[in-house]
Amino acid sequence: MSLVRLNIKGISYSQTQNGAYALILNEVDGDRKLPIVIGAFEAQSIAIALEKEIRPPRPLTHDLFKNFADRFDIVVKQVIIHKLVDGVFYSSLICERDKIEEIIDARTSDAIALALRFEAPIFTYKNILDKAGIYLKVNPKEGDEESKEDSILVDDLVASELEQETPRENYSSKTLKELQNLLDEAVANEDYEKAAHIRDEISKRK
């Protein structure tokens, strides 16, 4: 079976299901997206690795794995999303040490969080993309009917997988200086979910 390379398009949160996230992977040589429901912790870890602007005072679990692997000369060469069963994606880490290759099973969210830290490519099989790939815009624009429909797709996706959580705080009334102070405080307190939300608000204004 042929492999298809994927890039990370972004992380979309549900507008109706608070605390629900979908990781959107994009086909490199095509227009299809592969949405994968992930937990809040994994969403935070992936977002931190993507943005590189939030530096945790202590290593997160995936950072610890990377530090451990570096110490013992283990390299993650690539990630393969190799199976889809009942809406659940299964992945493998292709690792190498002393020129010996090993394959380790992993949750897809963990595998991608590690792929980012090792700068490793992400692949899936063509039949999985044929089955689960959709056309989806990650950042819908106001007034765009097609984008609104895509947004509903994300909401439906995460609503079926994750429970609702406490509504997020509204930061729209805060100044940029206040937001930056709140961001620094959230990172210092290791509240990375809050830090990610504040960072989203700061990014919107730039």
Disulfide bonds with the S-S distance in Angstrom:
none
